[in-house]
Amino acid sequence: MNDAQTSAFKAASGNADPALLSSVFIGALIALLILWVGWGFVHVYRGFAAGHIKEQALVRFAIRSVLLIIIAIYLFAS
């Protein structure tokens, strides 16, 4: 951003630095994704342990979850 945009952003956001807010929101996004994946793993594992979910579905969920986190980190935190 140029100086005019930065000063307008700081005025509208209560004198917050854009880079700091970006880091906070990216960190919150990654934390939320990790919590969601953890919640999903708990539920999928419970279904697997009870015999309602096949091993193939458990593996697919694990692969999709890991890919989701890797892609999110690559796109937003790099």
Distance bins in CASP14 RR format, pairs under 12 A and 6 or more apart:
PFRMAT RR
TARGET T0000
AUTHOR 0000-0000-0000
RMODE 2
METHOD distances of the structure
MODEL  1
1 7 0 0 0 0 1 0 0 0 0 0 0
1 8 0 0 0 0 1 0 0 0 0 0 0
1 9 1 0 0 1 0 0 0 0 0 0 0
1 10 0 0 0 0 0 1 0 0 0 0 0
1 17 0 0 0 0 0 1 0 0 0 0 0
1 18 1 0 0 1 0 0 0 0 0 0 0
1 19 0 0 0 0 0 1 0 0 0 0 0
1 22 0 0 0 0 0 1 0 0 0 0 0
2 8 0 0 0 0 1 0 0 0 0 0 0
2 9 0 0 0 0 0 1 0 0 0 0 0
2 18 0 0 0 0 0 1 0 0 0 0 0
3 9 0 0 0 0 0 1 0 0 0 0 0
3 10 0 0 0 0 0 1 0 0 0 0 0
4 10 0 0 0 0 0 1 0 0 0 0 0
4 11 0 0 0 0 0 1 0 0 0 0 0
5 11 0 0 0 0 0 1 0 0 0 0 0
5 12 0 0 0 0 0 1 0 0 0 0 0
5 18 0 0 0 0 1 0 0 0 0 0 0
6 12 0 0 0 0 0 1 0 0 0 0 0
6 13 0 0 0 0 0 1 0 0 0 0 0
6 15 0 0 0 0 0 1 0 0 0 0 0
6 16 0 0 0 0 0 1 0 0 0 0 0
6 17 0 0 0 0 1 0 0 0 0 0 0
6 18 1 0 0 1 0 0 0 0 0 0 0
6 19 0 0 0 0 0 1 0 0 0 0 0
6 21 0 0 0 0 0 1 0 0 0 0 0
7 13 0 0 0 0 0 1 0 0 0 0 0
7 14 0 0 0 0 0 1 0 0 0 0 0
7 15 0 0 0 0 1 0 0 0 0 0 0
7 17 0 0 0 0 0 1 0 0 0 0 0
7 18 0 0 0 0 0 1 0 0 0 0 0
8 14 0 0 0 0 0 1 0 0 0 0 0
8 15 0 0 0 0 0 1 0 0 0 0 0
8 18 0 0 0 0 0 1 0 0 0 0 0
9 15 0 0 0 0 1 0 0 0 0 0 0
9 16 0 0 0 0 1 0 0 0 0 0 0
9 17 0 0 0 0 1 0 0 0 0 0 0
9 18 1 0 1 0 0 0 0 0 0 0 0
9 19 0 0 0 0 0 1 0 0 0 0 0
9 20 0 0 0 0 0 1 0 0 0 0 0
9 21 0 0 0 0 1 0 0 0 0 0 0
9 22 0 0 0 0 0 1 0 0 0 0 0
10 16 1 0 0 1 0 0 0 0 0 0 0
10 17 1 0 0 1 0 0 0 0 0 0 0
10 18 1 0 0 1 0 0 0 0 0 0 0
10 19 0 0 0 0 0 1 0 0 0 0 0
10 20 0 0 0 0 0 1 0 0 0 0 0
10 21 0 0 0 0 0 1 0 0 0 0 0
11 18 0 0 0 0 0 1 0 0 0 0 0
12 18 0 0 0 0 0 1 0 0 0 0 0
12 21 0 0 0 0 0 1 0 0 0 0 0
13 20 0 0 0 0 1 0 0 0 0 0 0
13 21 1 0 0 1 0 0 0 0 0 0 0
13 22 0 0 0 0 0 1 0 0 0 0 0
13 24 0 0 0 0 0 1 0 0 0 0 0
13 25 0 0 0 0 0 1 0 0 0 0 0
14 20 0 0 0 0 0 1 0 0 0 0 0
14 21 0 0 0 0 0 1 0 0 0 0 0
15 21 0 0 0 0 0 1 0 0 0 0 0
16 22 0 0 0 0 0 1 0 0 0 0 0
16 23 0 0 0 0 0 1 0 0 0 0 0
16 24 0 0 0 0 1 0 0 0 0 0 0
16 25 0 0 0 0 0 1 0 0 0 0 0
17 23 0 0 0 0 1 0 0 0 0 0 0
17 24 0 0 0 0 0 1 0 0 0 0 0
18 24 0 0 0 0 0 1 0 0 0 0 0
18 25 0 0 0 0 0 1 0 0 0 0 0
19 25 0 0 0 0 0 1 0 0 0 0 0
19 26 0 0 0 0 0 1 0 0 0 0 0
20 26 0 0 0 0 0 1 0 0 0 0 0
20 27 0 0 0 0 0 1 0 0 0 0 0
21 27 0 0 0 0 0 1 0 0 0 0 0
21 28 0 0 0 0 0 1 0 0 0 0 0
22 28 0 0 0 0 0 1 0 0 0 0 0
22 29 0 0 0 0 0 1 0 0 0 0 0
22 76 0 0 0 0 1 0 0 0 0 0 0
22 77 0 0 0 0 0 1 0 0 0 0 0
23 29 0 0 0 0 0 1 0 0 0 0 0
23 30 0 0 0 0 0 1 0 0 0 0 0
23 76 0 0 0 0 0 1 0 0 0 0 0
23 77 0 0 0 0 1 0 0 0 0 0 0
24 30 0 0 0 0 0 1 0 0 0 0 0
24 31 0 0 0 0 0 1 0 0 0 0 0
25 31 0 0 0 0 0 1 0 0 0 0 0
25 32 0 0 0 0 0 1 0 0 0 0 0
25 76 0 0 0 0 1 0 0 0 0 0 0
25 77 0 0 0 0 0 1 0 0 0 0 0
26 32 0 0 0 0 0 1 0 0 0 0 0
26 33 0 0 0 0 0 1 0 0 0 0 0
26 72 0 0 0 0 1 0 0 0 0 0 0
26 73 0 0 0 0 1 0 0 0 0 0 0
26 74 0 0 0 0 0 1 0 0 0 0 0
26 75 0 0 0 0 1 0 0 0 0 0 0
26 76 1 0 1 0 0 0 0 0 0 0 0
26 77 1 0 1 0 0 0 0 0 0 0 0
26 78 0 0 0 0 1 0 0 0 0 0 0
27 33 0 0 0 0 1 0 0 0 0 0 0
27 34 0 0 0 0 1 0 0 0 0 0 0
27 35 0 0 0 0 0 1 0 0 0 0 0
27 72 0 0 0 0 0 1 0 0 0 0 0
27 73 0 0 0 0 1 0 0 0 0 0 0
27 76 0 0 0 0 1 0 0 0 0 0 0
27 77 1 0 0 1 0 0 0 0 0 0 0
28 34 0 0 0 0 0 1 0 0 0 0 0
28 35 0 0 0 0 0 1 0 0 0 0 0
28 72 0 0 0 0 0 1 0 0 0 0 0
28 76 0 0 0 0 0 1 0 0 0 0 0
28 77 0 0 0 0 0 1 0 0 0 0 0
29 35 0 0 0 0 0 1 0 0 0 0 0
29 36 0 0 0 0 0 1 0 0 0 0 0
29 68 0 0 0 0 0 1 0 0 0 0 0
29 69 0 0 0 0 0 1 0 0 0 0 0
29 72 1 0 0 1 0 0 0 0 0 0 0
29 73 0 0 0 0 1 0 0 0 0 0 0
29 75 0 0 0 0 0 1 0 0 0 0 0
29 76 1 0 0 1 0 0 0 0 0 0 0
29 77 0 0 0 0 1 0 0 0 0 0 0
30 36 0 0 0 0 0 1 0 0 0 0 0
30 37 0 0 0 0 0 1 0 0 0 0 0
30 68 0 0 0 0 0 1 0 0 0 0 0
30 69 1 0 0 1 0 0 0 0 0 0 0
30 70 0 0 0 0 0 1 0 0 0 0 0
30 71 0 0 0 0 0 1 0 0 0 0 0
30 72 1 0 0 1 0 0 0 0 0 0 0
30 73 1 0 0 1 0 0 0 0 0 0 0
30 74 0 0 0 0 0 1 0 0 0 0 0
30 75 0 0 0 0 0 1 0 0 0 0 0
30 76 1 0 0 1 0 0 0 0 0 0 0
30 77 1 0 0 1 0 0 0 0 0 0 0
30 78 0 0 0 0 0 1 0 0 0 0 0
31 37 0 0 0 0 0 1 0 0 0 0 0
31 38 0 0 0 0 0 1 0 0 0 0 0
31 69 0 0 0 0 0 1 0 0 0 0 0
31 72 0 0 0 0 0 1 0 0 0 0 0
31 73 0 0 0 0 0 1 0 0 0 0 0
31 76 0 0 0 0 0 1 0 0 0 0 0
31 77 0 0 0 0 0 1 0 0 0 0 0
32 38 0 0 0 0 0 1 0 0 0 0 0
32 39 0 0 0 0 0 1 0 0 0 0 0
32 68 0 0 0 0 0 1 0 0 0 0 0
32 69 0 0 0 0 0 1 0 0 0 0 0
32 72 0 0 0 0 1 0 0 0 0 0 0
32 76 0 0 0 0 0 1 0 0 0 0 0
33 39 0 0 0 0 0 1 0 0 0 0 0
33 40 0 0 0 0 0 1 0 0 0 0 0
33 65 0 0 0 0 1 0 0 0 0 0 0
33 66 0 0 0 0 0 1 0 0 0 0 0
33 67 0 0 0 0 0 1 0 0 0 0 0
33 68 1 0 0 1 0 0 0 0 0 0 0
33 69 1 0 1 0 0 0 0 0 0 0 0
33 70 0 0 0 0 0 1 0 0 0 0 0
33 71 0 0 0 0 1 0 0 0 0 0 0
33 72 1 0 1 0 0 0 0 0 0 0 0
33 73 0 0 0 0 1 0 0 0 0 0 0
33 75 0 0 0 0 0 1 0 0 0 0 0
33 76 0 0 0 0 1 0 0 0 0 0 0
33 77 0 0 0 0 0 1 0 0 0 0 0
34 40 0 0 0 0 0 1 0 0 0 0 0
34 41 0 0 0 0 0 1 0 0 0 0 0
34 65 0 0 0 0 1 0 0 0 0 0 0
34 66 0 0 0 0 0 1 0 0 0 0 0
34 68 0 0 0 0 1 0 0 0 0 0 0
34 69 1 0 0 1 0 0 0 0 0 0 0
34 70 0 0 0 0 0 1 0 0 0 0 0
34 72 0 0 0 0 1 0 0 0 0 0 0
34 73 0 0 0 0 1 0 0 0 0 0 0
35 41 0 0 0 0 0 1 0 0 0 0 0
35 42 0 0 0 0 0 1 0 0 0 0 0
35 65 0 0 0 0 0 1 0 0 0 0 0
35 69 0 0 0 0 0 1 0 0 0 0 0
36 42 0 0 0 0 0 1 0 0 0 0 0
36 43 0 0 0 0 0 1 0 0 0 0 0
36 61 0 0 0 0 0 1 0 0 0 0 0
36 64 0 0 0 0 0 1 0 0 0 0 0
36 65 0 0 0 0 1 0 0 0 0 0 0
36 68 0 0 0 0 1 0 0 0 0 0 0
36 69 0 0 0 0 1 0 0 0 0 0 0
36 72 0 0 0 0 0 1 0 0 0 0 0
37 43 0 0 0 0 0 1 0 0 0 0 0
37 44 0 0 0 0 0 1 0 0 0 0 0
37 61 0 0 0 0 1 0 0 0 0 0 0
37 62 0 0 0 0 1 0 0 0 0 0 0
37 63 0 0 0 0 0 1 0 0 0 0 0
37 64 0 0 0 0 1 0 0 0 0 0 0
37 65 1 0 1 0 0 0 0 0 0 0 0
37 66 0 0 0 0 1 0 0 0 0 0 0
37 67 0 0 0 0 0 1 0 0 0 0 0
37 68 1 0 0 1 0 0 0 0 0 0 0
37 69 1 0 0 1 0 0 0 0 0 0 0
37 70 0 0 0 0 0 1 0 0 0 0 0
37 72 0 0 0 0 0 1 0 0 0 0 0
38 44 0 0 0 0 1 0 0 0 0 0 0
38 45 0 0 0 0 1 0 0 0 0 0 0
38 61 0 0 0 0 0 1 0 0 0 0 0
38 62 0 0 0 0 0 1 0 0 0 0 0
38 65 1 0 0 1 0 0 0 0 0 0 0
38 66 0 0 0 0 0 1 0 0 0 0 0
38 68 0 0 0 0 0 1 0 0 0 0 0
38 69 0 0 0 0 0 1 0 0 0 0 0
39 45 0 0 0 0 0 1 0 0 0 0 0
39 46 0 0 0 0 0 1 0 0 0 0 0
39 61 0 0 0 0 0 1 0 0 0 0 0
39 65 0 0 0 0 0 1 0 0 0 0 0
40 46 0 0 0 0 1 0 0 0 0 0 0
40 47 0 0 0 0 0 1 0 0 0 0 0
40 48 0 0 0 0 0 1 0 0 0 0 0
40 53 0 0 0 0 0 1 0 0 0 0 0
40 57 0 0 0 0 0 1 0 0 0 0 0
40 58 0 0 0 0 0 1 0 0 0 0 0
40 61 1 0 0 1 0 0 0 0 0 0 0
40 62 0 0 0 0 0 1 0 0 0 0 0
40 64 0 0 0 0 0 1 0 0 0 0 0
40 65 1 0 0 1 0 0 0 0 0 0 0
40 68 0 0 0 0 0 1 0 0 0 0 0
41 47 0 0 0 0 0 1 0 0 0 0 0
41 48 0 0 0 0 0 1 0 0 0 0 0
41 49 0 0 0 0 0 1 0 0 0 0 0
41 53 0 0 0 0 0 1 0 0 0 0 0
41 58 0 0 0 0 1 0 0 0 0 0 0
41 59 0 0 0 0 0 1 0 0 0 0 0
41 61 1 0 0 1 0 0 0 0 0 0 0
41 62 1 0 0 1 0 0 0 0 0 0 0
41 64 0 0 0 0 0 1 0 0 0 0 0
41 65 1 0 0 1 0 0 0 0 0 0 0
41 66 0 0 0 0 0 1 0 0 0 0 0
41 69 0 0 0 0 0 1 0 0 0 0 0
42 48 0 0 0 0 0 1 0 0 0 0 0
42 49 0 0 0 0 0 1 0 0 0 0 0
42 58 0 0 0 0 0 1 0 0 0 0 0
42 61 0 0 0 0 0 1 0 0 0 0 0
42 65 0 0 0 0 0 1 0 0 0 0 0
43 49 0 0 0 0 0 1 0 0 0 0 0
43 50 0 0 0 0 0 1 0 0 0 0 0
43 52 0 0 0 0 0 1 0 0 0 0 0
43 53 0 0 0 0 1 0 0 0 0 0 0
43 57 0 0 0 0 0 1 0 0 0 0 0
43 58 0 0 0 0 0 1 0 0 0 0 0
43 61 0 0 0 0 1 0 0 0 0 0 0
43 65 0 0 0 0 0 1 0 0 0 0 0
44 50 0 0 0 0 0 1 0 0 0 0 0
44 51 0 0 0 0 0 1 0 0 0 0 0
44 52 0 0 0 0 1 0 0 0 0 0 0
44 53 1 0 0 1 0 0 0 0 0 0 0
44 54 0 0 0 0 0 1 0 0 0 0 0
44 55 0 0 0 0 0 1 0 0 0 0 0
44 56 0 0 0 0 0 1 0 0 0 0 0
44 57 1 0 0 1 0 0 0 0 0 0 0
44 58 1 0 1 0 0 0 0 0 0 0 0
44 59 0 0 0 0 0 1 0 0 0 0 0
44 60 0 0 0 0 1 0 0 0 0 0 0
44 61 1 0 1 0 0 0 0 0 0 0 0
44 62 0 0 0 0 1 0 0 0 0 0 0
44 63 0 0 0 0 0 1 0 0 0 0 0
44 64 0 0 0 0 0 1 0 0 0 0 0
44 65 0 0 0 0 1 0 0 0 0 0 0
45 51 0 0 0 0 0 1 0 0 0 0 0
45 52 0 0 0 0 0 1 0 0 0 0 0
45 53 0 0 0 0 1 0 0 0 0 0 0
45 55 0 0 0 0 0 1 0 0 0 0 0
45 57 0 0 0 0 0 1 0 0 0 0 0
45 58 1 0 0 1 0 0 0 0 0 0 0
45 59 0 0 0 0 0 1 0 0 0 0 0
45 61 0 0 0 0 1 0 0 0 0 0 0
45 62 0 0 0 0 1 0 0 0 0 0 0
46 52 0 0 0 0 1 0 0 0 0 0 0
46 53 0 0 0 0 1 0 0 0 0 0 0
46 58 0 0 0 0 0 1 0 0 0 0 0
47 53 1 0 1 0 0 0 0 0 0 0 0
47 54 0 0 0 0 1 0 0 0 0 0 0
47 55 0 0 0 0 0 1 0 0 0 0 0
47 57 0 0 0 0 1 0 0 0 0 0 0
47 58 0 0 0 0 1 0 0 0 0 0 0
47 61 0 0 0 0 0 1 0 0 0 0 0
48 54 1 0 0 1 0 0 0 0 0 0 0
48 55 1 0 0 1 0 0 0 0 0 0 0
48 56 0 0 0 0 0 1 0 0 0 0 0
48 57 1 0 0 1 0 0 0 0 0 0 0
48 58 1 0 1 0 0 0 0 0 0 0 0
48 59 0 0 0 0 1 0 0 0 0 0 0
48 60 0 0 0 0 0 1 0 0 0 0 0
48 61 0 0 0 0 1 0 0 0 0 0 0
48 62 0 0 0 0 0 1 0 0 0 0 0
49 55 0 0 0 0 0 1 0 0 0 0 0
49 58 0 0 0 0 1 0 0 0 0 0 0
51 57 0 0 0 0 0 1 0 0 0 0 0
51 58 0 0 0 0 0 1 0 0 0 0 0
52 58 0 0 0 0 0 1 0 0 0 0 0
53 59 0 0 0 0 0 1 0 0 0 0 0
53 60 0 0 0 0 0 1 0 0 0 0 0
53 61 0 0 0 0 1 0 0 0 0 0 0
53 62 0 0 0 0 0 1 0 0 0 0 0
54 60 0 0 0 0 1 0 0 0 0 0 0
54 61 0 0 0 0 0 1 0 0 0 0 0
55 61 0 0 0 0 0 1 0 0 0 0 0
55 62 0 0 0 0 0 1 0 0 0 0 0
56 62 0 0 0 0 0 1 0 0 0 0 0
56 63 0 0 0 0 0 1 0 0 0 0 0
57 63 0 0 0 0 0 1 0 0 0 0 0
57 64 0 0 0 0 0 1 0 0 0 0 0
58 64 0 0 0 0 0 1 0 0 0 0 0
58 65 0 0 0 0 0 1 0 0 0 0 0
59 65 0 0 0 0 0 1 0 0 0 0 0
59 66 0 0 0 0 0 1 0 0 0 0 0
60 66 0 0 0 0 0 1 0 0 0 0 0
60 67 0 0 0 0 0 1 0 0 0 0 0
61 67 0 0 0 0 0 1 0 0 0 0 0
61 68 0 0 0 0 0 1 0 0 0 0 0
62 68 0 0 0 0 0 1 0 0 0 0 0
62 69 0 0 0 0 0 1 0 0 0 0 0
63 69 0 0 0 0 0 1 0 0 0 0 0
63 70 0 0 0 0 0 1 0 0 0 0 0
64 70 0 0 0 0 0 1 0 0 0 0 0
64 71 0 0 0 0 0 1 0 0 0 0 0
65 71 0 0 0 0 0 1 0 0 0 0 0
65 72 0 0 0 0 0 1 0 0 0 0 0
66 72 0 0 0 0 0 1 0 0 0 0 0
66 73 0 0 0 0 0 1 0 0 0 0 0
67 73 0 0 0 0 0 1 0 0 0 0 0
67 74 0 0 0 0 0 1 0 0 0 0 0
68 74 0 0 0 0 0 1 0 0 0 0 0
68 75 0 0 0 0 0 1 0 0 0 0 0
68 76 0 0 0 0 0 1 0 0 0 0 0
69 75 0 0 0 0 0 1 0 0 0 0 0
69 76 0 0 0 0 0 1 0 0 0 0 0
69 77 0 0 0 0 0 1 0 0 0 0 0
70 76 0 0 0 0 0 1 0 0 0 0 0
70 77 0 0 0 0 0 1 0 0 0 0 0
70 78 0 0 0 0 0 1 0 0 0 0 0
71 77 0 0 0 0 0 1 0 0 0 0 0
71 78 0 0 0 0 0 1 0 0 0 0 0
72 78 0 0 0 0 0 1 0 0 0 0 0
END
